[in-house]
Amino acid sequence: MSEVADFKPGLEGVVAVETEIAEPDREGGALRYRGVDIEELVGRVTYGKVWGLLVDESLEPGMPEPDPYEPSVLTGNAPADAQSEIARLSGVWGLGKLTEISDEEARDDLGRLSAQVMAIVARSARVADGHSDTVPDDVVATATTAAERFLLRWRRAADPRHVKAIDTYWICTAEHGLNASTFTARVAASTGADPGACLSAAIGTLSGPLHGGAPAHVIPMIDEVAEMGDAERYVEELLGRGDRLMGFGHRVYRAEDPRARLLRRTAEELGSPRVETAKALEEAALAALQARHPERVLATNVEYWAAVVLDVADIPAKITPAMFACARVAGWSAHILEQKRVERLIRPSARYTGPGPRPLSSVR
């Protein structure tokens, strides 16, 4: 039997898979999808084409449009609705297990499911807004991009600024290596589960507040700074209470998160009314964190400026995890296909730390 490696909480630094999909540059502050820097993607191609780059290593044909589908019951809780409906689709569509279908079939199933995640989230958000009707297909069909289609299905309107905000956010967060939800998708894929089960498992993991939940807390911080009028004092008081500054520090990067840089620029281009306050808070936060932790690099991460960009599109905080799921279907799909080709069950070891051998009579 092979020797068990040393235990590391959270598996930090443990290499679990080899991948050709994305390369976060820890030291240089860059993120590349299949070798292409995201700086080259934003503003040049739409999210649907980025889905194609990650999944097919080609911009064409990209992510398909969603098939006609009627969800069972939408609650208005978008992450829960997406998770349950995608799992349900495995049965409705009769999806085959990954061990039983070809790579081409799996890719096509994942494309249909990815498009359906966006449609379900949009319809769930419409329910949350108090609407009982469904936007007619002929209205949605006028859209030319995934972001525009999403907004039409949700609000029956697609403000160009909102489209740009969502498309940029989705591109920046489409893939980022072996994070918790992607690891979950690969574990499920390694068992041979069907594509719907793999995506549903990933969505469930993403719904936890420790994975992608920070944007919901950023806007309240910015508004509190605006009300106080003193970013430095706000940061010192917050840190003095032992509270956490949301949107700073990252487990991967030792430099500024490149996605934060792109989203900051987008927030400026879209004329967010919160930009100046957000910059003041960012500057004060970085200075305070550097002073308190000179041994660590605690730079701005994607979630800080993602919150500002999503705010431009009037995205409620409670929808943020579902918006993240819409973006991440590209990365999840690529990883599920990559894991399918590995044909090996992911089965790490656990180190037992419980009681030694003892009789049943000793248990009360």
C-alpha positions in Angstrom: 0.0 0.0 0.0 1.3 3.5 -0.9 2.3 5.8 1.9 -0.4 8.3 3.0 0.6 11.9 2.5 0.7 14.4 5.4 -2.7 15.8 6.3 -3.4 19.5 5.3 -6.6 21.1 6.5 -8.7 22.2 3.5 -6.3 20.2 1.3 -4.5 23.5 0.7 -1.6 23.1 -1.7 -2.4 19.5 -2.4 -2.4 18.7 -6.1 -5.5 16.5 -6.8 -5.8 16.7 -10.6 -3.9 17.8 -13.7 -5.9 20.1 -16.0 -5.5 21.8 -19.3 -8.5 24.1 -18.7 -7.4 27.2 -16.8 -4.2 28.6 -15.4 -4.3 31.1 -12.5 -0.9 32.8 -12.3 -0.3 33.0 -8.6 2.6 35.5 -8.7 1.8 37.5 -11.9 -1.9 38.2 -11.3 -3.1 36.7 -14.5 -5.8 34.2 -15.4 -5.7 32.2 -18.7 -8.4 30.0 -20.2 -6.8 27.3 -22.3 -3.8 29.7 -22.6 -5.8 32.8 -23.5 -5.6 35.7 -21.0 -9.1 36.8 -19.9 -7.9 40.4 -20.7 -8.2 39.4 -24.3 -11.7 38.0 -23.9 -13.6 40.7 -22.1 -15.2 43.1 -24.5 -14.1 41.0 -27.6 -16.2 37.9 -27.3 -19.4 37.1 -25.3 -19.8 34.5 -22.5 -21.3 32.0 -24.9 -18.1 31.9 -26.9 -16.0 31.6 -23.7 -18.1 28.6 -22.8 -17.0 27.1 -26.1 -13.3 28.0 -25.5 -13.3 26.2 -22.1 -15.4 23.2 -23.1 -14.4 22.7 -26.8 -11.2 24.7 -27.0 -12.9 26.6 -29.7 -15.1 29.7 -29.8 -17.5 28.0 -32.2 -20.2 26.9 -31.9 -20.2 28.0 -28.2 -22.9 27.4 -25.7 -26.3 26.4 -27.3 -29.6 28.1 -26.6 -31.8 26.4 -24.0 -34.3 23.8 -25.1 -38.0 24.4 -24.3 -38.6 23.1 -20.8 -41.2 23.7 -18.1 -39.8 23.5 -14.5 -41.8 21.6 -11.9 -42.1 24.2 -9.2 -40.1 27.4 -8.9 -39.8 28.9 -5.4 -38.0 32.1 -6.2 -34.9 30.7 -4.4 -32.7 30.7 -7.5 -29.8 28.5 -6.2 -32.2 25.9 -4.8 -34.4 26.0 -7.9 -31.4 25.5 -10.2 -30.0 22.6 -8.2 -33.3 20.7 -8.0 -34.3 21.3 -11.6 -31.0 20.3 -13.1 -31.1 17.1 -11.1 -34.7 16.6 -12.3 -33.7 17.0 -15.9 -31.5 13.9 -15.7 -34.7 11.9 -15.5 -36.8 14.1 -17.8 -34.2 13.9 -20.5 -33.1 10.4 -19.7 -29.4 11.3 -19.5 -27.0 8.5 -19.6 -24.2 7.8 -17.1 -20.8 9.2 -18.0 -19.5 5.7 -18.1 -22.1 4.7 -20.6 -22.1 7.6 -23.1 -19.5 9.0 -25.5 -17.5 12.1 -24.9 -19.6 13.8 -27.7 -22.8 12.8 -26.0 -21.6 14.1 -22.6 -20.5 17.4 -24.2 -23.9 17.8 -25.8 -25.8 17.0 -22.6 -23.6 19.5 -20.7 -24.3 22.2 -23.3 -28.0 21.7 -23.0 -27.8 21.7 -19.2 -25.6 24.8 -19.0 -28.1 26.8 -21.1 -30.9 25.5 -18.9 -29.2 26.6 -15.7 -29.4 30.2 -17.0 -33.0 29.9 -18.0 -34.1 28.4 -14.7 -32.2 31.1 -12.7 -33.8 33.8 -14.8 -37.3 32.4 -14.4 -36.8 31.8 -10.6 -35.6 35.4 -10.3 -38.8 36.5 -12.0 -40.8 34.6 -9.5 -38.9 36.2 -6.7 -39.8 39.6 -8.2 -43.5 38.7 -7.7 -44.3 37.8 -11.3 -46.5 34.8 -12.0 -46.2 35.0 -15.8 -43.5 33.7 -18.1 -41.9 35.9 -20.8 -43.0 34.6 -24.2 -40.4 32.7 -26.2 -40.7 35.1 -29.1 -39.6 37.9 -26.9 -36.6 36.0 -25.6 -35.7 34.9 -29.1 -34.8 38.4 -30.1 -31.7 38.2 -27.9 -28.3 37.6 -29.5 -26.2 36.8 -26.4 -26.6 34.6 -23.3 -26.7 37.7 -21.0 -29.3 39.5 -23.1 -31.4 36.3 -23.2 -31.1 35.9 -19.4 -32.4 39.5 -18.8 -35.3 39.2 -21.2 -36.4 36.0 -19.6 -36.1 37.6 -16.2 -37.3 41.2 -16.7 -38.6 41.3 -20.2 -36.1 44.0 -20.9 -32.3 44.0 -21.5 -30.6 47.3 -20.7 -27.3 47.4 -22.6 -25.4 48.4 -19.5 -26.9 45.5 -17.6 -26.0 43.1 -20.4 -22.4 44.3 -20.4 -22.2 44.1 -16.6 -23.5 40.5 -16.5 -21.5 39.3 -19.6 -18.2 40.7 -18.1 -18.9 39.1 -14.7 -19.7 35.8 -16.3 -16.6 35.8 -18.4 -14.4 36.7 -15.4 -15.9 33.9 -13.2 -16.4 31.2 -15.8 -13.5 29.1 -14.5 -10.9 29.2 -11.8 -9.2 25.8 -11.3 -10.0 23.4 -8.5 -12.2 25.4 -6.2 -14.8 23.6 -4.0 -17.7 23.4 -6.5 -15.4 22.3 -9.3 -13.8 19.6 -7.1 -17.3 18.4 -6.3 -18.2 18.2 -10.0 -15.1 16.2 -10.7 -15.7 13.8 -7.7 -19.2 13.2 -9.0 -17.9 12.7 -12.6 -15.3 10.3 -11.3 -18.1 8.0 -10.1 -19.6 7.9 -13.6 -22.7 9.9 -12.5 -24.8 11.5 -15.3 -24.0 15.1 -16.3 -27.1 16.5 -14.6 -26.1 14.9 -11.3 -22.6 16.4 -11.6 -23.8 19.9 -12.3 -26.5 19.7 -9.6 -23.8 18.6 -7.0 -21.6 21.6 -8.1 -24.5 24.1 -7.7 -25.2 22.7 -4.2 -21.6 23.2 -3.2 -21.6 26.8 -4.6 -24.7 27.7 -2.5 -22.6 27.7 0.7 -21.6 31.2 1.9 -17.9 30.4 2.1 -17.7 29.8 -1.7 -18.6 32.9 -3.7 -20.8 34.5 -1.1 -18.7 37.5 -0.3 -20.3 39.9 -3.0 -23.5 39.9 -1.0 -21.6 41.6 1.9 -19.6 44.1 -0.1 -22.3 46.7 -1.1 -23.4 47.1 2.6 -19.8 47.9 3.5 -19.5 50.5 0.7 -22.8 52.1 1.7 -21.7 52.3 5.3 -18.5 54.1 4.2 -20.5 56.5 2.2 -22.7 57.3 5.2 -19.7 57.7 7.5 -17.7 59.7 5.0 -14.4 58.3 6.3 -13.1 55.0 4.8 -10.0 54.8 7.0 -11.9 55.2 10.2 -14.5 52.7 9.0 -11.8 50.1 8.3 -10.0 50.6 11.6 -13.3 50.3 13.5 -14.3 47.2 11.6 -11.0 45.5 12.1 -10.9 46.6 15.7 -14.1 44.7 16.4 -12.6 41.6 14.9 -14.9 41.7 11.9 -13.8 40.6 8.4 -13.2 42.9 5.4 -15.1 41.1 2.6 -13.5 41.0 -0.8 -9.8 40.9 0.1 -7.3 38.1 0.1 -7.3 34.9 -1.9 -6.1 31.3 -1.4 -4.5 31.3 -4.9 -3.1 34.7 -5.8 -0.1 36.4 -4.2 -0.9 39.5 -6.2 -4.0 41.4 -7.2 -6.7 39.1 -8.5 -6.8 39.8 -12.3 -10.5 39.5 -12.3 -10.8 42.3 -9.8 -8.8 44.5 -12.1 -11.1 43.8 -15.1 -14.3 44.3 -13.0 -13.0 47.5 -11.5 -12.4 48.9 -15.0 -15.9 47.7 -16.1 -17.5 49.4 -13.1 -15.8 52.6 -14.1 -16.8 52.3 -17.7 -20.5 51.6 -16.7 -20.5 54.7 -14.5 -21.4 53.0 -11.2 -22.3 55.6 -8.6 -20.5 53.6 -6.0 -17.1 53.6 -7.8 -15.4 56.4 -5.9 -16.5 55.2 -2.5 -15.5 51.7 -3.5 -12.0 52.9 -4.5 -11.7 54.8 -1.2 -12.6 51.7 0.8 -10.3 49.5 -1.2 -7.4 51.9 -0.7 -8.0 52.1 3.1 -8.5 48.3 3.4 -5.3 47.4 1.5 -3.3 49.8 3.6 -4.7 48.5 6.9 -4.3 44.9 5.9 -0.7 45.5 4.9 0.1 47.2 8.2 -1.5 44.4 10.2 -0.2 41.5 8.1 3.1 42.5 6.5 4.0 38.9 6.1 1.1 38.2 3.8 -0.3 39.6 0.5 -3.9 40.5 1.0 -5.0 42.1 -2.2 -8.4 42.8 -3.7 -10.2 39.7 -4.9 -12.8 39.1 -7.6 -15.8 39.3 -5.2 -15.2 43.0 -4.2 -15.6 44.5 -7.7 -18.0 41.8 -8.8 -20.4 43.2 -6.2 -20.1 46.7 -7.7 -20.6 45.5 -11.3 -23.6 43.3 -10.4 -25.1 46.2 -8.6 -25.0 48.2 -11.8 -27.3 45.5 -13.3 -29.6 45.7 -10.2 -28.8 42.2 -9.2 -30.1 41.5 -5.6 -27.6 40.1 -3.2 -29.6 36.9 -2.7 -29.3 36.1 -6.4 -25.5 36.4 -6.4 -24.8 32.7 -5.8 -27.1 31.8 -8.7 -25.4 34.3 -10.9 -22.0 32.7 -10.0 -23.5 29.3 -10.9 -24.6 30.6 -14.3 -21.0 31.7 -15.0 -19.3 28.6 -13.7 -21.3 26.1 -15.8 -18.6 26.6 -18.4 -15.7 25.6 -16.1 -17.8 22.8 -14.5 -18.6 21.3 -17.9 -15.0 21.4 -19.0 -13.8 19.7 -15.8 -16.6 17.0 -15.9 -15.5 16.1 -19.5 -11.8 16.2 -18.5 -12.5 13.9 -15.5 -14.6 11.5 -17.7 -11.5 11.0 -19.8 -9.3 10.2 -16.8 -11.5 7.1 -16.0 -10.4 6.9 -12.4 -12.5 7.3 -9.2 -11.4 10.1 -6.9 -10.9 8.4 -3.5 -8.6 10.3 -1.0 -7.6 8.8 2.3 -8.7 9.9 5.8 -6.6 9.7 9.0 -8.6 8.3 11.9 -8.3 10.3 15.1 -11.1 8.7 17.2 -10.9 6.3 20.2 -8.8 3.2 20.2 -10.3 -0.3 20.4 -12.8 -0.6 23.3 -15.7 -2.8 24.3 -19.3 -2.0 23.7 -19.9 -2.0 27.5 -17.7 1.1 27.8 -20.1 3.2 25.7 -22.8 4.9 27.7 
